[in-house]
Amino acid sequence: MNIIKKIVVTFTFGLISFGAAAQNVTACASTIDEAEALVAAKAKQAGASYKITESYFNNGVHMTAKLLPKQ
């Protein structure tokens, strides 16, 4: 019985840690500045800072960023 409790506790903490992981957000716009403004707005709404991880242009800008907890 004690081993089952340990497994349940370990699984629960694993889910909590997974939920606290950083999130990715994307934005599409016609310029880099507009795309970054969209990412910044999403980060502000989530109460987080952000780090741009990817950006490319193909008839518009597609940008991906990772939301990080504010420090």
trRosetta pair geometry for C-beta under 8 A, 3 or more apart (Angstrom, degrees):
i j d omega theta_ij theta_ji phi_ij phi_ji
1 4 5.7 -52 -156 31 37 113
1 5 6.8 38 149 -18 66 102
2 5 5.7 -52 -155 33 36 113
2 6 6.6 37 149 -19 66 104
3 6 5.6 -53 -150 35 36 113
3 7 6.4 37 152 -20 66 103
4 7 5.7 -52 -149 35 33 112
4 8 6.4 32 154 -18 65 106
5 8 5.8 -55 -147 37 31 110
5 9 6.2 30 156 -18 66 107
6 9 5.8 -55 -145 38 30 110
6 10 6.2 30 156 -19 65 108
7 10 5.8 -56 -146 38 29 111
7 11 6.2 29 156 -19 64 109
8 11 5.8 -56 -146 38 29 112
8 12 6.3 31 155 -21 64 107
9 12 5.7 -54 -148 35 30 113
9 13 6.5 25 157 -13 65 106
10 13 6.1 -57 -148 39 29 106
10 14 6.3 35 152 -23 63 108
11 14 5.5 -56 -151 34 31 117
11 15 6.7 31 153 -19 64 102
12 15 5.9 -54 -154 33 32 110
12 16 6.6 31 150 -18 64 104
13 16 5.5 -50 -147 35 38 114
13 17 6.3 38 154 -19 67 104
14 17 5.8 -54 -147 37 30 110
14 18 6.3 31 153 -20 64 107
15 18 5.6 -53 -146 36 32 112
15 19 6.3 32 156 -19 65 107
16 19 5.9 -58 -151 37 29 111
16 20 6.6 24 154 -17 63 110
17 20 5.8 -61 -150 37 32 109
17 21 7.4 56 148 -47 60 86
18 21 5.9 -28 -166 -11 39 117
22 66 5.0 35 147 180 134 103
22 67 5.9 177 -166 73 83 61
22 68 5.8 -16 -118 -92 123 57
22 69 7.9 -115 -94 -19 84 73
23 46 7.4 -130 53 -150 135 162
23 48 8.0 142 42 33 102 171
23 66 7.3 153 82 -156 36 58
23 67 4.7 0 61 40 87 116
24 53 7.4 -60 -126 31 106 140
24 64 5.9 -3 -174 -173 111 101
24 65 7.1 157 -153 81 63 36
24 66 5.6 -38 -97 -98 68 62
24 67 7.4 -161 -86 4 17 81
25 39 6.0 145 97 -132 118 78
25 42 4.7 167 -173 119 161 151
25 43 7.3 -145 28 -59 151 73
25 50 7.4 -60 41 -124 119 130
25 64 7.3 163 84 -152 41 55
25 65 5.5 -18 61 62 88 87
25 67 6.0 65 -12 -39 111 105
26 62 6.9 -10 -170 -173 108 83
26 63 6.7 156 -155 84 59 50
26 64 5.1 -24 -99 -98 82 72
26 65 7.8 162 -88 18 35 68
27 35 4.6 147 105 -160 111 73
27 36 7.7 174 72 -63 147 18
27 38 3.6 148 -143 93 139 126
27 39 4.9 -117 -5 -53 138 78
27 42 7.2 -155 -65 -6 113 133
27 61 8.0 6 106 109 85 96
27 62 7.8 166 85 -153 45 42
27 63 5.0 -13 59 60 89 100
27 65 7.7 7 5 5 105 108
28 35 6.8 -21 -137 -110 12 104
28 38 8.0 -37 39 65 33 166
28 60 5.9 38 -177 141 93 126
28 61 6.8 166 -151 86 49 56
28 62 5.3 -11 -102 -102 85 68
28 63 7.6 177 -80 20 38 71
29 32 8.0 157 78 -86 113 9
29 34 3.5 -157 163 107 149 111
29 35 4.1 -155 31 -63 113 70
29 37 7.8 65 -58 47 169 94
29 38 6.1 175 -45 -9 125 132
29 60 6.7 -177 96 -171 23 95
29 61 5.3 -15 66 58 73 104
29 63 7.8 -12 22 7 96 113
30 34 6.1 34 48 42 67 151
30 60 5.5 -64 -103 -123 48 81
30 61 6.9 60 142 10 7 92
31 34 4.6 95 58 7 84 102
31 35 7.0 -151 93 -5 44 86
31 61 6.3 2 137 -6 10 135
32 35 5.8 -58 -149 38 33 110
32 36 6.2 29 156 -17 68 108
32 55 6.6 57 -127 177 99 143
32 57 7.8 -59 -63 -71 90 112
32 61 5.4 172 -81 -115 51 160
32 63 7.5 107 -141 -67 65 131
33 36 5.9 -56 -145 39 29 108
33 37 6.3 34 154 -23 63 105
34 37 5.6 -52 -148 33 31 114
34 38 6.7 33 152 -19 63 102
34 61 7.3 141 65 47 92 130
35 38 5.7 -53 -154 33 34 112
35 39 6.6 32 149 -16 66 104
35 55 7.0 134 107 -134 147 110
35 61 4.4 -107 -32 107 143 124
35 62 7.5 -180 -129 -128 144 8
35 63 4.1 124 155 1 128 131
36 39 5.5 -51 -147 38 38 112
36 40 6.1 41 152 -21 68 104
36 52 7.1 -44 -110 -75 95 134
36 63 6.6 -107 -69 170 58 175
37 40 5.6 -51 -145 37 31 113
37 41 6.4 35 154 -22 63 103
38 41 5.7 -52 -149 33 31 112
38 42 6.6 30 153 -17 64 104
38 63 7.8 139 65 58 108 122
39 42 5.8 -56 -151 37 33 110
39 43 6.3 32 152 -19 66 107
39 50 5.7 -176 154 136 106 166
39 52 6.9 69 131 -89 171 90
39 63 5.9 -82 -46 111 132 127
39 65 4.6 85 -158 10 135 145
40 43 5.6 -54 -146 38 32 112
40 44 6.3 33 154 -20 65 105
40 50 6.9 -135 -95 30 50 136
41 44 5.7 -52 -146 36 31 111
41 45 6.3 34 153 -21 63 105
42 45 5.7 -53 -148 35 31 114
42 46 6.4 20 155 -9 64 109
42 50 7.8 73 80 -73 91 145
42 67 7.5 -103 122 -78 98 121
43 46 5.9 -64 -148 45 31 103
43 48 5.1 -102 -160 80 79 80
43 49 6.2 28 179 -157 133 16
43 50 4.1 -102 -84 -35 145 115
43 65 7.3 -57 -59 113 118 138
43 67 5.6 180 -114 -117 82 94
44 47 7.5 34 -176 -75 33 32
46 67 5.5 -12 90 -155 152 151
47 70 6.5 -86 157 -8 71 123
48 67 4.2 64 105 -178 151 100
48 68 5.9 153 179 67 105 36
48 69 6.0 -68 -125 -103 93 28
48 70 6.0 -150 -131 -38 37 79
49 67 7.5 142 76 -159 36 57
49 68 5.0 -31 72 68 87 97
49 69 7.7 10 25 101 86 19
49 70 5.4 117 -23 -97 92 66
49 71 7.5 -39 3 6 137 81
50 65 4.4 31 178 155 118 132
50 66 6.7 154 -156 77 68 43
50 67 5.5 -37 -98 -102 82 53
50 68 6.6 164 -98 15 25 85
51 65 6.2 162 78 -162 35 85
51 66 5.1 -14 58 56 91 95
51 68 6.1 48 -8 -20 102 125
52 55 6.0 0 175 -37 124 114
52 63 6.2 -48 -140 -171 109 109
52 64 7.4 113 -160 83 63 47
52 65 4.8 -48 -99 -98 50 95
53 64 5.3 -52 65 104 96 95
53 65 6.1 150 6 -118 81 33
53 66 5.4 68 -35 -20 125 98
54 62 7.9 -19 122 114 99 86
54 63 6.9 165 94 -153 61 45
54 64 4.2 17 54 45 103 108
55 61 6.4 -7 -169 -169 95 101
55 62 7.2 170 -148 87 48 50
55 63 4.4 1 -107 -109 89 83
55 64 7.4 -153 -66 26 53 62
56 61 7.4 164 87 -148 31 58
56 62 5.7 -10 60 57 79 94
57 60 7.1 -169 -148 90 65 22
57 61 5.4 -28 -96 -94 77 67
57 62 7.8 177 -86 17 29 71
58 62 7.2 -12 32 1 94 112
